[in-house]
Amino acid sequence: DFKRIAALLYDQAGISLPDSKATLVYSRLAKRLRTLGLKTFAEYCAFVAQDGNVDEQQHMLRALTTNVTRFFREPHHFDDLRASILEPMADKVRAGGRLRLWSAACSSGQEPYSMAFTVLSVWPNAADLDIRILGTDIDKRMVERARTGRFTDDDARSAPRQLLERWFEPDANGWQAKPVLRSLVRFEVGDLLRMQLPKEHYDLV
């Protein structure tokens, strides 16, 4: 049963599960079996493998992947983005040049919004320039969440307070990205193994 699930996940998402992950798979999918009223993993394998059962395949994918993200998760990446990409292009972009950045596995959006913060530190008027950031993720639910631009206080804890207060507005559940910030970023569902890759040049992926 584990080998069937591992093969399904590899076929759908290109994720390789070694035998050492069998216990993790059991613990993460047992809840789905109970929810579906299935008694064995063999029944679940047959169910999830049915043609057209996209909903359950998405449930399985979510259960077996970990959406770990936070604002400025790896701070040196954003330091490098500014020093190696943005600052050398500053004059060109101010003069009308284009800038394209792509967060290829963006989860709920903190990484591309961190890119946007970094862009705005170089060009406060970035929304008026030819600057666009693309965020893609295989999990449709995460992409829908990212599009809202809403984050709880816990989600936003890693973002510097001055950035939150400048580019977000407080709401009942935490923080809502202002239109100027959201205008820099667009989100799409994207499976990197199957999606048609963007035809335009990206300065950073």
C-alpha positions in Angstrom: 0.0 0.0 0.0 2.8 2.4 0.8 4.5 1.7 -2.5 1.2 2.4 -4.4 0.8 5.7 -2.5 4.4 6.7 -3.1 4.0 5.9 -6.8 0.8 8.0 -7.0 2.6 11.0 -5.3 5.6 10.7 -7.6 3.4 10.6 -10.6 1.3 13.6 -9.5 3.9 15.8 -8.0 7.4 14.4 -8.7 7.9 13.9 -4.9 9.9 10.8 -4.0 9.0 9.0 -0.8 11.7 6.6 0.5 10.6 3.6 2.5 11.7 5.4 5.7 8.6 7.7 5.3 6.1 4.8 5.7 5.3 5.8 9.3 4.8 9.4 8.3 2.5 8.4 5.4 0.5 6.2 7.8 0.0 8.9 10.4 -0.9 11.7 7.9 -3.3 9.6 5.9 -5.1 7.7 8.7 -7.3 10.7 9.3 -8.4 10.7 5.7 -9.3 7.1 5.9 -11.5 7.8 9.0 -13.1 10.8 7.3 -13.9 8.8 4.2 -15.1 5.7 6.2 -12.5 3.5 4.7 -11.1 0.6 6.7 -7.9 -0.2 4.9 -5.1 1.5 3.0 -5.8 -0.8 0.1 -9.3 0.7 -0.1 -7.8 4.2 0.0 -5.3 3.4 -2.7 -8.1 2.2 -5.0 -10.2 5.3 -4.2 -7.5 7.9 -4.7 -6.4 6.3 -7.9 -9.8 6.4 -9.6 -9.8 8.5 -12.8 -11.0 12.0 -12.2 -10.7 11.8 -8.4 -8.8 15.1 -8.4 -10.3 16.3 -5.0 -8.9 13.3 -3.1 -5.6 13.5 -4.9 -5.3 17.1 -3.7 -6.2 16.0 -0.2 -3.5 13.4 -0.3 -0.9 15.9 -1.7 -1.7 18.4 1.1 -1.4 15.7 3.7 2.0 14.4 2.5 3.6 17.8 1.8 4.6 20.4 4.4 3.8 24.1 3.6 6.6 25.6 5.7 7.0 29.3 5.0 7.3 32.7 6.7 8.3 36.2 5.9 12.0 36.6 5.2 12.4 32.8 6.0 16.1 32.9 4.8 17.1 36.5 5.4 20.3 36.3 3.4 18.4 35.4 0.3 16.7 38.8 0.4 19.9 40.6 1.2 21.4 38.9 -1.9 18.3 39.7 -4.0 18.8 43.4 -3.2 22.6 43.5 -3.5 22.9 41.2 -6.6 19.8 41.9 -8.6 17.8 45.0 -7.5 20.5 47.6 -6.8 22.5 46.9 -10.0 19.2 47.3 -12.0 18.0 50.3 -10.1 18.7 53.0 -12.7 17.6 50.8 -15.6 14.2 50.0 -14.0 13.7 53.7 -13.0 14.2 54.5 -16.7 11.4 52.1 -17.7 13.2 48.8 -17.8 11.4 45.6 -16.7 12.0 43.4 -13.7 10.5 39.9 -13.2 10.8 37.7 -10.2 9.4 34.3 -9.7 8.7 32.4 -6.4 8.3 28.9 -7.8 6.9 27.2 -4.7 5.3 30.0 -2.8 3.0 28.2 -0.4 0.7 30.8 1.2 2.6 33.8 -0.2 5.0 35.0 2.4 8.1 34.6 0.1 6.8 36.6 -2.9 5.5 39.3 -0.5 9.0 39.3 1.1 10.3 39.9 -2.4 7.9 42.7 -2.8 9.0 44.3 0.5 12.6 44.1 -0.8 11.6 45.6 -4.2 9.8 48.5 -2.4 12.9 49.2 -0.3 14.7 50.0 -3.6 11.8 51.6 -5.5 9.1 52.9 -3.2 7.1 53.7 -6.4 7.4 50.1 -7.7 3.7 49.9 -8.5 4.3 52.6 -11.1 7.2 50.7 -12.7 7.4 47.6 -14.9 8.0 45.3 -12.0 6.1 42.0 -11.5 6.5 39.1 -9.1 4.9 35.7 -9.9 4.1 33.2 -7.1 3.2 29.6 -8.0 2.4 26.6 -6.0 1.0 23.1 -6.6 -1.5 23.4 -3.8 -4.6 25.3 -5.0 -5.7 26.0 -1.5 -2.4 27.7 -0.6 -2.6 29.8 -3.8 -6.1 31.0 -3.0 -5.0 31.9 0.5 -2.0 33.8 -0.9 -4.2 35.8 -3.3 -6.2 37.2 -0.4 -3.1 39.0 1.0 -4.4 38.2 4.5 -2.2 36.9 7.3 -2.8 36.2 11.0 -0.7 37.8 13.7 1.2 34.4 13.9 1.8 34.4 10.2 3.1 38.0 10.3 5.3 37.6 13.3 8.5 37.2 11.2 7.9 40.4 9.2 9.5 43.6 10.6 6.9 45.7 12.4 7.7 48.8 10.4 7.0 46.9 7.1 3.7 45.6 8.4 2.6 49.0 9.4 3.6 50.6 6.1 2.4 48.0 3.6 -0.4 46.2 5.5 -3.6 47.3 7.2 -4.8 45.7 10.5 -8.0 43.7 10.2 -10.1 41.6 12.5 -8.0 38.5 11.9 -4.5 40.0 11.6 -3.2 41.9 8.6 -4.4 42.7 5.1 -1.9 43.7 2.3 -2.5 47.1 0.9 -3.4 47.4 -2.8 0.0 48.8 -3.7 1.7 45.7 -2.3 -0.7 43.2 -3.8 -0.4 44.9 -7.2 3.2 43.8 -7.5 2.4 40.1 -7.1 0.2 37.7 -8.9 -0.4 34.0 -8.0 -1.1 31.0 -10.1 -1.5 27.3 -9.4 1.6 25.6 -11.0 2.9 22.1 -11.0 6.5 22.5 -12.0 6.6 19.1 -13.8 3.6 19.8 -16.0 3.0 23.5 -16.2 3.8 25.5 -19.3 6.8 27.6 -18.1 6.6 31.3 -18.6 7.9 32.5 -21.9 9.2 35.8 -20.7 12.6 36.2 -19.1 12.9 36.2 -15.3 15.7 38.0 -13.6 15.4 35.7 -10.5 13.7 32.4 -9.8 
